[in-house]
Amino acid sequence: MFVLLRKLIRKYPHGSQRALEILPGFVSWFFILFPVWGSIFWPVGVAYFIIAFNVYWLYRSLTLSVNAVMSYYRINASEKYDWMGDVRGFADWKEVKHVIVLPTYKESGDILVRTLQALKKQTIGPKQIIPIIAMEERAGKEVNELRVKQIEKEFPDTFEKLMFTYHPANLTGEVIGKSSNAAWAGMELRKELKKHKDWDINMMTISSVDCDVTLHPNHLAALTYSFLDDPHRYLKIWQGAIVFYNNIERIPWPMRVFNRLASVNNMAQLGRPDRLINFSTYSMSLKLMDRIDYWDTDVIPEDYRIFFKTYFASKGEVEVEPLYVSVSADAAEADGFWKTYTNTYEQVKRWAWGASDDAYIIKRYIFDDEAPFWDKTIRVFKVIEDHFMWPVNWFIITVAANLPPLLNPTFSRTVMGKTLPQVSSAILTLSLISLLVIIVIDFKARPKVEGLSIWRRIFSPFEFILLPVVGFFFSALPGLDAHTRLMVGRYLEYRVTEKKA
């Protein structure tokens, strides 16, 4: 079968690309509409599908809650642990250097200073850190110069080296965004390496860090230990727990609920190494990054692309290893409710646009003959499952069970037709256990903000009553938007998430 698929892809490169781009949207719309037309023509099949899906959803919910609890306690312990005590046990620990790539467009100098302050406070010491402020020329010379002056004034001789790069606008074949900017920074770093004989690429890591992120003081010490202690260090990507807690108490209620849920989910993902793929802020050896020639310049979502790029380049040996430290980022925020809503929606749509990488992933899977078959099959299937079902989940667990008896009066008079809503409701009620766990973990993990009213604290758990609405507007709808745009060829342009200092 693979031989035939390879021939078709080679013979029809454009057609096969479009077919694979249409696939996520086609699958999403098929499953969303299946309970509608299926209720008329095949209600029994729809009923079994809904029950099976609800059981699957219950399994995922309970798994998430267990992993969230385990990850929370491991993160809590890891952030208190004396990682430098272990790091000093390696004779060559001082040779390790950490390159931190910070892609930025028009974010304020204050946000960048906050991120660099967190790097300055790293327990490993700033003299082993090389931040790269990856700027865009299209931001404007004046904007960039003001930020450079502010940063150089704040950190005159703090780090091993503080680099500034300027990604040119309108380079042929490039897509505007984080990936192409980071790729330019990588090329500039490669030039800089030749000037520093004391920089050993074998003893360096490189991290892609969003410019609004504050790393925990133990982050790079824990990374250093994992790097030095692992004989397979050049085949690893390290991922921390992305939590959107920097400004969580400033944003409006619905967006706050979404970001609280997303934060706990990101913590839980660390407990599933079999599903773990680097996201947003991650690290790897500079040797591995240099081996694959850094980030691609023709994509918007770069994180999943970088994993599969390294995975197939290494014959399936690259793995993502959890780093049990929190990576605190800003939730999407703007002035006023509607601007913050729009900002959050656009951010989630950009995440859902990760489905645009599925064509690349599937083609690499088809043409690969070196990675272990079952390992690559399971990895690719899990990514496709997550991407394809992103917009579908909400529709199936909220309204689908009521459609067969509503749209098919004959089926509604059968035993299955009468009991389907009750059975579905009973299964999904059990998944509320997971929601209770999420509320507790979120309460324990969220930083305590001084001056927060007593009423906000009391009613904080009840904010999740909006979860069905939040799920529609911040998961199903932007996911369906992204998939449909990809399906009809209306390609997404990179939109920077607004940041507030």
C-alpha positions in Angstrom: 0.0 0.0 0.0 2.8 2.4 0.9 4.4 1.8 -2.5 1.1 2.9 -4.2 0.8 6.0 -2.0 4.3 7.0 -2.7 3.8 6.8 -6.4 0.6 8.9 -6.2 2.3 11.5 -4.1 5.2 11.8 -6.5 3.0 11.8 -9.5 0.5 14.4 -8.0 2.5 16.5 -5.5 0.0 19.4 -5.5 -3.1 17.2 -5.6 -1.9 15.0 -2.8 -1.0 18.0 -0.7 -4.4 19.5 -1.1 -6.1 16.1 -0.4 -4.2 15.8 2.9 -5.1 19.4 3.8 -8.8 18.8 3.1 -8.7 15.6 5.2 -8.9 17.2 8.8 -11.8 19.4 7.9 -13.6 16.6 6.0 -13.3 14.3 9.0 -14.4 17.0 11.5 -17.5 17.9 9.5 -18.3 14.2 8.9 -18.4 13.4 12.6 -20.2 16.6 13.5 -22.9 16.0 11.0 -23.1 12.2 11.4 -25.5 12.4 14.3 -27.8 14.6 12.1 -28.1 12.6 8.9 -27.3 9.3 10.6 -30.3 9.8 13.0 -32.5 9.7 9.9 -30.9 6.8 8.0 -29.1 4.8 10.6 -30.1 5.7 14.1 -28.9 2.5 15.7 -25.4 3.1 14.4 -25.4 6.7 15.6 -26.5 5.5 19.1 -23.7 3.0 19.4 -21.2 5.6 18.1 -22.3 8.1 20.7 -22.1 5.6 23.6 -18.7 4.4 22.4 -17.5 8.0 22.1 -18.7 8.8 25.6 -16.9 5.8 27.1 -13.8 7.0 25.3 -14.3 10.5 26.7 -14.7 9.1 30.2 -11.5 7.2 29.8 -9.6 10.3 28.6 -11.1 12.4 31.4 -10.2 10.0 34.2 -6.7 9.5 32.7 -6.3 13.3 32.6 -7.3 13.7 36.3 -4.9 10.9 37.5 -2.0 12.4 35.4 -2.8 15.9 36.6 -2.5 14.9 40.3 0.7 13.0 39.7 2.2 15.8 37.6 1.2 18.5 40.1 3.0 16.8 43.0 6.1 16.0 40.9 6.2 19.6 39.7 5.8 20.8 43.3 8.7 18.6 44.5 10.9 19.4 41.5 10.6 23.1 42.0 11.7 22.8 45.6 14.6 20.4 44.9 18.2 21.4 45.0 19.0 20.6 41.3 22.3 22.5 41.5 23.5 20.1 44.2 23.1 17.3 41.7 24.5 19.3 38.8 27.7 20.0 40.7 28.3 16.3 40.8 29.3 16.4 37.1 32.8 17.5 36.5 32.0 19.3 33.3 28.8 21.1 34.4 30.3 24.5 33.9 30.9 23.8 30.3 27.1 23.6 29.6 25.6 26.7 28.0 21.9 27.3 27.4 20.8 29.3 24.3 17.4 30.9 24.8 15.7 32.0 21.6 13.0 34.6 22.3 11.1 35.4 19.1 9.3 38.8 19.3 7.4 41.2 17.1 6.1 44.3 18.7 5.9 43.1 22.4 6.9 45.9 24.8 10.4 46.1 26.2 8.9 45.6 29.7 7.7 42.1 28.8 11.1 41.2 27.4 12.8 42.6 30.5 10.5 40.5 32.7 11.4 37.3 30.8 15.1 38.1 31.0 14.9 38.9 34.7 13.6 35.3 35.1 16.7 34.1 33.2 18.9 36.2 35.4 17.4 34.5 38.5 18.2 31.0 37.3 20.0 28.9 39.9 22.6 27.8 37.4 23.7 31.4 37.0 23.3 33.8 34.1 26.9 33.4 32.8 25.9 30.0 31.4 22.9 31.5 29.5 22.9 33.0 26.0 19.6 34.8 25.3 18.8 35.7 21.7 16.2 38.4 21.3 14.9 37.5 17.8 13.3 40.6 16.4 11.5 41.3 13.2 12.7 44.1 10.9 9.0 44.7 10.0 8.4 45.9 13.6 10.2 49.0 12.6 13.7 50.3 13.3 12.6 52.7 16.0 10.6 50.1 17.9 13.5 47.7 17.8 16.1 50.3 18.8 14.1 51.4 21.8 13.8 47.8 23.1 17.5 47.1 22.5 18.5 50.2 24.5 16.1 49.3 27.4 17.4 45.7 27.5 21.1 46.6 27.3 20.6 49.2 30.1 18.9 46.6 32.3 21.4 43.8 31.6 24.8 45.4 30.8 27.0 42.4 31.6 24.6 39.8 33.0 24.7 36.9 30.6 27.4 34.9 28.8 26.3 36.8 25.7 23.2 38.8 24.9 22.4 38.6 21.2 19.9 40.6 19.1 18.9 39.3 15.6 16.7 41.0 13.0 14.7 38.8 10.8 14.4 40.5 7.3 10.9 41.0 6.0 9.5 39.4 2.8 12.1 36.7 2.3 11.2 34.5 -0.7 9.4 31.3 0.3 8.9 32.3 4.0 5.7 32.4 6.0 5.6 35.3 8.5 5.7 34.0 12.1 7.6 32.6 15.0 9.2 29.7 13.1 10.8 31.7 10.3 12.0 34.3 12.9 13.5 31.6 15.1 15.1 30.0 12.0 16.9 33.3 11.2 18.1 33.5 14.8 19.4 29.9 14.5 21.4 30.9 11.4 22.9 33.9 13.2 23.8 31.7 16.2 25.6 29.3 13.8 27.8 32.2 12.7 28.4 33.3 16.3 29.5 29.8 17.2 32.5 30.1 14.9 33.7 33.2 16.8 33.7 31.5 20.2 36.1 28.7 20.5 35.1 28.1 24.1 31.5 27.3 23.0 31.2 23.5 22.5 28.1 22.6 20.5 28.2 19.2 22.2 27.7 20.9 25.6 24.9 23.4 24.6 21.2 23.3 24.7 18.8 25.5 22.7 15.3 26.5 23.9 12.4 28.1 22.0 10.8 30.3 24.6 7.8 32.6 24.0 8.8 36.2 24.9 6.1 36.4 27.6 7.3 33.3 29.5 8.9 33.4 32.9 10.9 30.3 33.6 11.0 28.9 37.2 14.4 29.6 38.8 15.1 25.8 38.8 14.2 25.3 35.2 17.7 25.5 33.6 19.3 23.7 36.5 16.8 20.8 36.1 17.5 20.9 32.3 21.2 20.8 32.9 21.0 17.8 35.1 18.7 15.9 32.6 21.1 16.8 29.8 24.3 15.7 31.6 22.7 12.6 33.1 21.3 11.2 29.9 23.5 9.2 27.6 21.0 9.8 24.8 21.0 13.6 25.4 21.3 14.3 21.7 18.0 12.5 21.0 15.9 14.2 23.5 13.5 17.2 23.6 12.6 18.5 27.0 9.2 19.9 27.8 8.0 21.7 30.9 4.4 22.4 32.0 3.0 25.4 30.2 0.6 27.3 32.6 -1.1 30.5 31.7 -0.9 32.0 35.2 1.1 35.2 34.7 -2.0 37.3 34.3 -4.8 34.9 35.0 -6.6 37.1 37.5 -6.7 40.1 35.2 -8.6 38.5 32.3 -12.4 38.2 32.1 -14.3 35.2 33.5 -14.8 33.0 30.4 -11.2 33.4 29.2 -10.0 32.7 32.7 -11.9 29.4 32.8 -10.4 28.4 29.4 -6.8 29.2 30.5 -7.2 27.5 33.9 -8.4 24.3 32.2 -5.6 24.5 29.6 -3.0 24.9 32.3 -4.0 21.8 34.2 -4.3 19.8 30.9 -0.7 20.9 30.1 0.4 19.7 33.5 -1.3 16.4 33.0 0.3 15.8 29.6 3.7 15.5 31.2 2.4 12.2 32.8 1.8 10.7 29.3 5.3 10.3 27.7 3.6 8.2 25.0 1.5 11.2 23.9 3.9 14.0 24.8 5.0 16.3 22.0 6.8 19.5 22.6 4.6 22.6 22.6 5.3 26.4 22.7 8.4 26.4 25.0 10.8 23.5 24.8 14.5 22.6 24.8 16.9 20.2 23.0 20.6 19.8 22.5 22.0 22.4 20.1 23.7 19.5 18.3 20.3 18.0 17.5 18.9 21.4 16.4 21.9 22.0 14.2 21.6 18.5 12.7 18.1 19.3 11.3 19.2 22.8 10.2 17.0 24.6 12.7 13.3 25.6 12.3 11.5 25.5 9.0 10.6 28.9 7.5 7.5 28.0 5.5 5.1 27.0 8.4 3.1 28.8 11.2 3.0 26.1 13.9 6.6 25.1 14.6 6.5 22.8 17.6 4.9 19.6 16.2 6.9 20.2 13.0 10.2 20.3 14.9 9.3 17.1 16.8 8.6 15.1 13.6 11.5 16.7 11.8 13.9 15.4 14.5 12.0 12.1 14.9 12.3 11.0 11.3 15.8 12.5 10.9 16.9 10.2 13.8 15.2 7.1 12.5 12.5 7.3 15.2 14.9 7.6 18.1 14.0 11.1 19.3 11.7 11.3 22.4 10.2 14.1 24.4 11.1 13.9 28.0 9.0 15.7 30.7 10.7 18.4 32.7 8.7 18.7 35.9 8.8 22.5 36.2 6.2 25.1 35.5 6.6 27.4 32.5 4.5 30.4 33.3 3.1 32.2 30.3 0.6 35.1 29.8 -2.9 34.2 28.8 -4.1 36.2 25.8 -5.2 39.6 27.0 -6.2 43.0 25.6 -8.1 46.1 26.6 -11.7 45.1 27.4 -13.8 42.0 27.2 -14.4 41.7 23.5 -10.8 42.4 22.5 -9.6 39.8 25.0 -12.2 37.3 23.7 -11.0 38.0 20.1 -7.4 37.6 21.2 -8.0 34.3 22.9 -10.1 33.0 20.0 -7.4 33.9 17.5 -4.7 32.2 19.6 -6.7 29.0 19.9 -7.4 29.1 16.1 -3.6 29.4 15.5 -3.1 26.3 17.8 -5.8 24.4 15.9 -4.0 25.4 12.7 -1.5 22.7 13.8 -3.7 20.4 11.6 -1.9 22.1 8.6 1.2 20.1 9.6 -0.7 16.8 9.3 0.0 16.7 5.6 3.7 16.9 6.3 3.5 14.3 9.0 1.5 11.8 7.0 3.8 12.2 4.0 6.9 11.7 6.1 5.3 8.7 7.6 4.5 7.2 4.2 8.0 7.7 2.8 9.9 6.7 5.9 11.5 3.2 6.0 13.8 3.6 9.0 11.7 4.4 12.1 10.2 1.4 13.9 6.8 0.8 12.2 4.6 0.5 15.2 6.2 3.3 17.1 5.8 5.8 14.2 2.3 4.5 13.5 1.1 5.1 17.1 2.8 8.5 17.3 1.3 9.7 14.0 -2.1 8.2 14.8 -2.3 10.0 18.2 -1.4 13.3 16.6 -4.0 12.9 13.9 -6.6 11.8 16.5 -6.0 14.9 18.5 -6.1 17.2 15.5 -9.0 15.7 13.6 -11.2 15.4 16.7 -10.4 18.8 18.1 -13.7 20.5 16.9 -15.7 17.3 17.2 -15.5 16.5 20.9 -17.8 19.3 22.1 -20.6 18.5 19.7 -20.6 14.8 20.5 -20.6 15.2 24.3 -23.1 18.0 24.5 -25.9 17.6 21.9 -25.4 14.4 19.9 -27.3 12.0 22.2 -30.5 14.0 21.9 -30.5 14.1 18.1 -31.6 10.5 17.2 -34.8 10.4 19.2 -35.5 14.0 18.2 -35.0 13.6 14.5 -36.3 10.1 14.1 -39.8 9.6 15.8 -39.8 5.9 15.0 -36.4 5.4 16.7 -37.6 7.5 19.7 -40.2 4.8 20.5 -37.6 2.0 20.7 -35.9 1.0 24.0 -32.6 2.3 22.7 -34.1 5.6 21.5 -35.7 6.2 24.9 -32.6 5.3 26.9 -29.8 6.8 24.8 -29.9 10.3 26.4 -30.0 8.8 29.9 -27.2 6.3 29.2 -25.1 9.0 27.6 -25.8 11.4 30.5 -24.8 8.7 33.1 -21.5 8.1 31.4 -20.6 11.7 31.1 -21.7 12.4 34.7 -18.9 10.1 35.8 -16.4 12.3 33.9 -17.3 15.2 36.3 -14.9 13.5 38.7 -12.2 14.8 36.4 -13.6 18.3 36.5 -13.4 18.3 40.3 -9.8 17.2 40.2 -9.0 19.9 37.7 -10.6 22.5 40.0 -8.6 21.4 43.0 -5.3 21.1 41.1 -5.8 24.5 39.5 -6.6 26.1 42.9 -3.4 24.6 44.4 -1.2 25.4 41.4 -2.3 29.0 40.7 -0.1 31.6 42.3 -1.9 33.5 45.1 -2.6 37.1 44.1 -2.6 39.8 46.8 -5.6 42.1 46.9 -8.0 39.6 45.3 -11.4 40.0 46.9 -12.8 37.3 49.2 -15.7 36.8 46.8 -13.4 36.1 43.9 -11.7 33.4 46.0 -15.0 31.9 47.2 -16.6 31.8 43.8 -13.5 30.7 41.9 -14.5 27.0 41.7 -18.0 28.0 40.4 -16.5 29.7 37.4 -16.4 26.3 35.7 -20.2 26.4 35.4 -19.4 28.2 32.1 -17.4 25.2 30.8 -20.0 24.2 28.1 -20.0 27.7 26.7 -16.2 28.1 27.0 -15.8 24.7 25.3 -17.8 25.9 22.3 -16.2 29.4 21.9 -12.6 28.4 22.7 -12.3 24.9 21.4 -15.0 23.7 19.0 -15.5 27.0 17.1 -11.9 28.1 16.5 -11.0 24.5 15.8 -13.7 24.2 13.2 -12.7 27.6 11.8 -9.1 26.5 11.3 -10.0 23.1 9.8 -12.5 24.7 7.4 -10.1 27.4 6.3 -7.5 24.7 5.6 -10.1 22.5 3.7 -11.1 25.3 1.4 -7.6 26.7 0.9 -8.0 30.0 2.8 -4.6 29.8 4.5 -4.1 31.4 7.9 -1.8 34.3 8.3 0.3 34.6 11.4 -1.3 36.8 14.0 0.7 37.8 17.0 -1.1 37.4 20.3 -1.3 40.8 22.0 0.7 41.0 25.2 0.2 43.4 28.1 3.0 44.3 30.5 
